[in-house]
Amino acid sequence: MSEVVKKQLVKFAPKGNDSFYDTLKSRVNEYFSSNNISHYSNSAMYIKTAAMLAMYVVPYVLIVTGLVKFSLGLYYGLWLLMGAGIVGIGTSIMHDSNHGAYSDNKGLNMFLGNLLNFIGGYAPNWRIQHNVLHHTYTNIGGLDEDIETGVALRMTPEKPLKGFHKYQHIYAWGLYCLMNIYWVTAKDYIKISLYNKQGLLVKEKLTFKKAILELSLLKVLYVAYIIVLPILFSGFAWYHVLGGFLAMHVVAGFSLACIFQPAHVVETSDFARPDDTRRMENNWAVHQIMNTADFAPNNKLVSWFIGGLNFQIEHHLFPHICHIHYPKIAKIVADVAKEHNIPYQVMPSVRSALLAHAKMLKRLGNNERL
C-alpha cells in the first residue's frame, strides 16, 4: 500500500472482553444453525434476481426493437422503468455479489457482481470505494468515499464550509439526480487515477494501464448498446434516445442517493474523528452502529425493492450475509445493542429518513455543532 494511504489510515479501538460484536456474531450464527439455513441466497432471492433483471432487460428489448415506436409516452415510460431496473440490479444483485454474499460460489459472485459493468459502472472501482473505504471507514472524513462529494455538498463536519452550503438541503436533491450521469461518464476515470495513486488498484489485481483499457472498452460497449442501437432501431430520433437515457439515469441516481444517504448522513450519526495518533475511540463494530441507521423496517415492498438496504446497520455489521435475511436478524442486532447500551437507530418510514437527511444537510450547511 502506498505511503499516501498509510498516512490516512486510522486504527480502531480493540473490541475488548465480552464484546458487542462477538456476542452478536455468536447469536446470529446460532440463528442460522438452529434454523438450518444458509446465510447466502435462497429461492426468494432467485425469483427477485429474475424480476430485477427483467425490469431492465425487457424494456430495453421493447425499445431497441422498435415495438413501441407508436407511442412516445410509452417509450419514455420504458426508459424510466429501466432506471428502476438499475436500482434493483444494483441494490439487490450486484451489491450482495460484490460482497460475496449472494452465493458460496466465488465465480457466480464475480459474474453477478460484474453486472455493474453492464449498467454503466465499473465493478473494480465500486469494490474499492464501497467494500474497502466505505465499509471500513464509515463517515470518517477523508477516508469514506461515500461522503466525499466534491465542493458542492458538505456531508461531514471536517469538510470546509462554503457560503452556499447553507442551501444544500434544498439543492442536494437536484445534484442527486445527476449522480448516475456523472458516474457513467467521468467518475470511474477519476477514481481509477486516484486509486492508482493510493496503491489500491492492487487489491483488484489491476495495473493502471490495464484498468484504463478495461474501463474504456466497457464504456464503448455500454454506449454502443444503450445509445447507438436505440438510435438505429428504436424508430425515435437521436434526441429522444438521449432524453430517455438521461431520464433513466436521473431516476437511478436520485433513487440510489435516497437509499444510501439517509442511512449515514443523519442527525444520529456521530461522525467520530480519530485522535492525534489516528486512533478511534470505539472499536470497528461500535463505530459502524454509531454511524448507521435503519429505516422503514416494516415496509416489505421497500425492503424487497432496495435489497434490504433499509436495514443498513445489519448490512454494515454483516456484509457477507445475503440481504434477504436482514429482517430476521435485525431483532437480534437490536437486542444485543440494547444489552451493551449501544444506540440502535431506526427511522419508521422512508419519509422520516429523507427528512432526517435533509435536516442533517441543513445543520452541516449552517455549521451547527453536532
C-alpha positions as CSV (number, residue, x, y, z in Angstrom):
1,M,0.0,0.0,0.0
2,S,1.3,3.5,-0.9
3,E,2.6,6.0,1.6
4,V,-0.4,8.2,0.8
5,V,-2.8,5.7,2.1
6,K,-0.6,4.7,5.1
7,K,-0.7,8.3,6.3
8,Q,-4.5,8.3,6.2
9,L,-5.3,5.0,7.9
10,V,-6.9,5.1,11.3
11,K,-6.8,2.4,14.0
12,F,-10.0,1.3,15.7
13,A,-10.0,0.5,19.4
14,P,-9.7,-3.1,20.4
15,K,-13.0,-4.9,20.9
16,G,-12.3,-5.9,24.5
17,N,-13.7,-8.7,26.6
18,D,-17.4,-9.7,26.3
19,S,-17.6,-7.5,23.2
20,F,-20.7,-6.4,21.5
21,Y,-19.6,-7.8,18.2
22,D,-18.5,-11.3,19.5
23,T,-21.8,-11.7,21.3
24,L,-23.7,-10.5,18.2
25,K,-21.9,-12.8,15.8
26,S,-22.5,-15.8,18.1
27,R,-26.2,-15.2,18.2
28,V,-26.6,-14.5,14.5
29,N,-24.6,-17.7,13.8
30,E,-26.9,-19.5,16.2
31,Y,-29.9,-18.2,14.3
32,F,-28.7,-19.7,11.0
33,S,-27.5,-23.0,12.5
34,S,-30.6,-23.6,14.6
35,N,-32.9,-22.9,11.6
36,N,-30.6,-25.0,9.4
37,I,-30.4,-22.2,6.7
38,S,-27.6,-20.8,4.7
39,H,-26.6,-17.1,5.1
40,Y,-26.5,-16.9,1.2
41,S,-29.3,-16.6,-1.2
42,N,-32.5,-18.7,-1.2
43,S,-35.3,-19.4,-3.7
44,A,-36.9,-16.0,-2.9
45,M,-33.7,-14.3,-3.8
46,Y,-33.5,-16.2,-7.1
47,I,-37.0,-15.0,-8.0
48,K,-36.1,-11.5,-7.1
49,T,-32.9,-11.7,-9.3
50,A,-35.0,-12.7,-12.3
51,A,-37.5,-9.9,-11.6
52,M,-34.8,-7.2,-11.3
53,L,-33.1,-8.2,-14.4
54,A,-36.4,-8.3,-16.3
55,M,-37.1,-4.8,-15.1
56,Y,-34.1,-3.6,-17.1
57,V,-33.8,-6.0,-20.0
58,V,-37.5,-6.3,-21.1
59,P,-38.0,-2.5,-21.5
60,Y,-34.7,-2.3,-23.4
61,V,-35.7,-5.0,-25.8
62,L,-39.0,-3.3,-26.4
63,I,-37.2,0.0,-27.1
64,V,-34.4,-1.3,-29.3
65,T,-36.7,-3.5,-31.4
66,G,-39.0,-0.5,-32.2
67,L,-42.1,-2.2,-30.9
68,V,-43.2,0.9,-29.0
69,K,-42.5,3.5,-31.8
70,F,-46.2,4.2,-32.0
71,S,-46.2,5.9,-28.5
72,L,-43.7,8.5,-27.3
73,G,-45.2,8.3,-23.8
74,L,-44.8,4.6,-23.5
75,Y,-41.3,4.9,-24.9
76,Y,-40.2,7.3,-22.2
77,G,-42.0,5.2,-19.6
78,L,-39.9,2.2,-20.6
79,W,-36.7,4.2,-20.0
80,L,-38.0,5.2,-16.6
81,L,-38.6,1.6,-15.8
82,M,-35.1,0.8,-16.8
83,G,-33.9,3.4,-14.3
84,A,-35.8,1.4,-11.6
85,G,-34.2,-1.7,-13.0
86,I,-30.7,-0.2,-12.5
87,V,-31.6,0.4,-8.8
88,G,-32.9,-3.1,-8.5
89,I,-29.9,-4.7,-10.1
90,G,-27.5,-2.5,-8.2
91,T,-29.0,-2.9,-4.7
92,S,-30.4,-6.5,-4.9
93,I,-28.0,-8.4,-7.1
94,M,-24.7,-6.6,-7.7
95,H,-24.4,-5.3,-4.2
96,D,-24.7,-8.7,-2.5
97,S,-22.5,-10.4,-5.1
98,N,-19.6,-7.9,-4.8
99,H,-19.7,-8.5,-1.0
100,G,-19.5,-12.3,-1.6
101,A,-22.9,-12.6,0.0
102,Y,-25.0,-13.9,-2.9
103,S,-23.5,-17.3,-3.2
104,D,-20.8,-19.5,-1.7
105,N,-19.6,-19.9,-5.4
106,K,-17.0,-17.2,-5.9
107,G,-17.4,-17.5,-9.7
108,L,-21.1,-16.7,-9.5
109,N,-20.5,-13.8,-7.2
110,M,-17.9,-12.4,-9.6
111,F,-20.3,-12.8,-12.6
112,L,-23.3,-11.2,-10.9
113,G,-21.1,-8.5,-9.3
114,N,-19.8,-7.6,-12.8
115,L,-23.4,-6.8,-13.8
116,L,-22.4,-3.3,-12.7
117,N,-20.3,-3.1,-15.9
118,F,-23.5,-3.9,-17.8
119,I,-25.4,-1.0,-16.4
120,G,-22.7,1.6,-16.9
121,G,-20.3,1.3,-13.9
122,Y,-17.0,-0.4,-13.2
123,A,-17.0,-3.2,-10.7
124,P,-13.4,-3.0,-9.5
125,N,-13.8,0.8,-8.7
126,W,-17.0,0.0,-6.8
127,R,-15.4,-2.7,-4.7
128,I,-12.6,-0.4,-3.7
129,Q,-14.9,2.6,-2.9
130,H,-17.6,0.6,-1.2
131,N,-16.1,-2.5,0.3
132,V,-12.7,-1.2,1.3
133,L,-13.2,2.5,2.0
134,H,-16.9,3.0,2.9
135,H,-17.3,-0.2,4.9
136,T,-14.1,0.2,6.8
137,Y,-14.1,3.9,7.5
138,T,-17.8,4.8,7.5
139,N,-18.4,8.5,8.0
140,I,-14.7,9.3,8.6
141,G,-13.9,12.4,6.6
142,G,-11.1,12.0,4.1
143,L,-11.4,8.2,4.0
144,D,-15.1,7.3,3.4
145,E,-15.6,7.9,-0.3
146,D,-19.4,7.9,0.0
147,I,-19.3,11.3,1.8
148,E,-16.6,12.8,-0.4
149,T,-18.9,14.7,-2.8
150,G,-16.6,17.4,-4.0
151,V,-17.1,21.1,-3.0
152,A,-20.8,21.2,-3.8
153,L,-22.0,19.3,-0.7
154,R,-20.8,19.2,2.9
155,M,-21.6,15.8,4.3
156,T,-19.1,15.8,7.1
157,P,-18.1,18.3,9.8
158,E,-14.5,18.1,8.8
159,K,-15.1,19.5,5.3
160,P,-14.5,23.2,4.7
161,L,-17.7,25.3,5.0
162,K,-18.7,27.4,2.0
163,G,-21.4,30.1,1.9
164,F,-23.6,28.2,-0.5
165,H,-23.7,25.2,1.8
166,K,-26.5,26.8,3.8
167,Y,-28.8,26.0,0.9
168,Q,-27.5,22.4,0.3
169,H,-30.6,20.9,2.0
170,I,-32.5,22.4,-0.9
171,Y,-30.3,21.9,-3.9
172,A,-28.8,18.5,-2.9
173,W,-31.8,16.7,-4.4
174,G,-31.1,18.1,-7.8
175,L,-27.5,17.0,-7.6
176,Y,-28.6,13.5,-6.6
177,C,-30.4,13.4,-10.0
178,L,-27.1,13.9,-11.7
179,M,-25.2,11.3,-9.7
180,N,-25.5,8.4,-12.1
181,I,-24.8,10.5,-15.1
182,Y,-21.6,11.6,-13.6
183,W,-20.8,8.0,-12.7
184,V,-21.2,6.6,-16.1
185,T,-19.3,9.4,-17.8
186,A,-16.4,10.8,-15.7
187,K,-16.3,9.3,-12.2
188,D,-14.8,6.0,-13.0
189,Y,-11.8,7.5,-14.8
190,I,-11.3,10.0,-11.9
191,K,-11.4,7.2,-9.3
192,I,-9.1,4.9,-11.2
193,S,-6.4,7.7,-11.2
194,L,-7.0,8.3,-7.5
195,Y,-6.9,4.6,-6.5
196,N,-3.8,4.1,-8.6
197,K,-2.0,6.9,-6.7
198,Q,-3.2,5.4,-3.4
199,G,-2.0,2.0,-4.3
200,L,-5.5,0.5,-4.1
201,L,-5.8,-0.9,-7.6
202,V,-3.5,-3.8,-6.5
203,K,-6.5,-5.0,-4.3
204,E,-8.2,-5.8,-7.6
205,K,-5.1,-7.2,-9.2
206,L,-5.1,-4.4,-11.7
207,T,-2.4,-2.1,-13.1
208,F,-3.3,1.4,-14.0
209,K,-2.9,0.6,-17.8
210,K,-5.0,-2.5,-17.6
211,A,-7.7,-0.7,-15.6
212,I,-7.9,2.2,-18.1
213,L,-8.0,-0.2,-21.1
214,E,-10.6,-2.4,-19.5
215,L,-12.8,0.5,-18.4
216,S,-12.6,2.2,-21.8
217,L,-13.7,-0.9,-23.6
218,L,-16.6,-1.4,-21.2
219,K,-17.7,2.3,-21.7
220,V,-17.6,1.9,-25.5
221,L,-19.7,-1.3,-25.3
222,Y,-22.1,0.4,-23.0
223,V,-22.6,3.4,-25.2
224,A,-23.0,1.1,-28.2
225,Y,-25.8,-0.9,-26.8
226,I,-27.6,1.8,-24.7
227,I,-27.4,4.7,-27.1
228,V,-26.3,3.7,-30.6
229,L,-28.6,0.7,-31.0
230,P,-31.7,2.6,-29.9
231,I,-30.8,5.4,-32.3
232,L,-30.5,2.9,-35.2
233,F,-33.5,0.7,-34.4
234,S,-36.0,2.3,-31.9
235,G,-37.7,4.4,-34.6
236,F,-37.2,7.6,-32.5
237,A,-34.9,10.5,-33.2
238,W,-31.5,10.6,-31.6
239,Y,-32.6,13.4,-29.2
240,H,-35.4,11.2,-27.8
241,V,-32.8,8.4,-27.3
242,L,-30.6,10.8,-25.3
243,G,-33.6,12.1,-23.5
244,G,-34.6,8.6,-22.5
245,F,-31.0,7.8,-21.5
246,L,-30.9,10.9,-19.2
247,A,-34.3,10.2,-17.8
248,M,-33.2,6.6,-16.9
249,H,-30.1,7.8,-15.0
250,V,-32.0,10.6,-13.3
251,V,-34.4,8.0,-11.8
252,A,-31.5,5.8,-10.9
253,G,-29.3,8.5,-9.4
254,F,-32.0,10.1,-7.3
255,S,-33.3,6.8,-6.0
256,L,-29.8,5.4,-5.1
257,A,-29.0,8.6,-3.2
258,C,-32.3,8.4,-1.3
259,I,-31.4,4.9,-0.3
260,F,-27.8,5.3,0.8
261,Q,-27.5,8.9,2.2
262,P,-30.3,8.7,4.8
263,A,-28.5,5.6,6.3
264,H,-25.4,7.6,7.3
265,V,-25.8,11.3,6.9
266,V,-28.4,11.9,9.6
267,E,-28.6,13.6,12.9
268,T,-28.0,10.4,14.9
269,S,-24.6,9.8,13.2
270,D,-21.7,10.8,15.4
271,F,-19.0,11.4,12.7
272,A,-16.3,10.3,15.1
273,R,-12.8,11.6,14.4
274,P,-9.5,9.9,15.1
275,D,-7.2,11.5,17.7
276,D,-3.8,13.0,17.0
277,T,-2.3,9.5,16.8
278,R,-5.0,8.4,14.3
279,R,-6.8,6.2,16.8
280,M,-10.5,5.9,17.1
281,E,-12.3,5.9,20.5
282,N,-14.6,3.0,19.5
283,N,-13.9,-0.4,18.0
284,W,-15.0,-1.0,14.4
285,A,-18.4,-2.6,15.1
286,V,-19.5,0.0,17.6
287,H,-18.3,2.7,15.1
288,Q,-20.5,1.2,12.4
289,I,-23.6,1.1,14.6
290,M,-23.0,4.7,15.8
291,N,-22.8,6.0,12.2
292,T,-25.6,4.0,10.6
293,A,-29.4,3.9,10.8
294,D,-32.2,1.7,9.6
295,F,-35.4,2.9,8.1
296,A,-38.8,1.7,7.2
297,P,-38.2,-1.8,8.7
298,N,-41.9,-2.8,8.4
299,N,-42.3,-1.8,4.8
300,K,-41.8,-5.1,2.9
301,L,-42.1,-3.6,-0.5
302,V,-39.3,-1.1,0.2
303,S,-37.1,-3.9,1.7
304,W,-37.7,-6.1,-1.3
305,F,-37.0,-3.4,-3.9
306,I,-33.9,-1.8,-2.4
307,G,-32.1,-5.0,-1.5
308,G,-32.7,-4.8,2.2
309,L,-30.6,-1.7,2.4
310,N,-33.1,-0.1,4.7
311,F,-31.5,-2.5,7.2
312,Q,-28.2,-0.7,6.8
313,I,-27.0,-1.5,10.3
314,E,-27.3,-5.2,9.7
315,H,-25.6,-4.8,6.3
316,H,-22.6,-3.0,7.7
317,L,-22.1,-5.5,10.5
318,F,-22.7,-8.5,8.3
319,P,-21.9,-7.6,4.7
320,H,-21.3,-11.2,3.9
321,I,-24.8,-12.2,4.7
322,C,-27.4,-12.0,1.9
323,H,-29.8,-9.1,2.4
324,I,-32.8,-11.5,2.2
325,H,-32.1,-12.4,5.8
326,Y,-31.7,-8.9,7.3
327,P,-35.3,-8.5,8.5
328,K,-34.9,-11.7,10.6
329,I,-31.5,-10.8,12.1
330,A,-32.5,-7.2,12.8
331,K,-34.2,-8.0,16.1
332,I,-31.1,-9.9,17.2
333,V,-28.9,-6.9,16.4
334,A,-31.3,-4.6,18.3
335,D,-31.4,-6.8,21.4
336,V,-27.6,-7.2,21.6
337,A,-27.1,-3.5,21.1
338,K,-29.5,-2.8,23.9
339,E,-27.7,-5.2,26.2
340,H,-24.5,-3.4,25.6
341,N,-26.0,0.1,25.9
342,I,-25.3,1.0,22.3
343,P,-27.8,3.2,20.4
344,Y,-29.7,1.3,17.7
345,Q,-31.2,3.9,15.4
346,V,-34.3,3.1,13.4
347,M,-36.5,5.6,11.5
348,P,-40.0,4.4,10.9
349,S,-40.5,5.3,7.3
350,V,-38.8,6.4,4.1
351,R,-40.3,9.8,4.5
352,S,-38.9,10.2,8.0
353,A,-35.5,9.0,6.8
354,L,-35.4,11.6,4.0
355,L,-36.5,14.3,6.4
356,A,-33.7,13.3,8.8
357,H,-31.2,13.5,5.9
358,A,-32.4,16.9,4.9
359,K,-32.2,18.2,8.5
360,M,-28.6,16.9,8.7
361,L,-27.7,18.6,5.5
362,K,-29.1,21.8,6.8
363,R,-27.1,21.5,10.1
364,L,-23.9,20.8,8.2
365,G,-24.6,23.7,5.8
366,N,-25.0,26.1,8.7
367,N,-22.0,24.7,10.7
368,E,-24.2,23.8,13.7
369,R,-22.5,21.8,16.4
370,L,-23.1,18.1,16.2
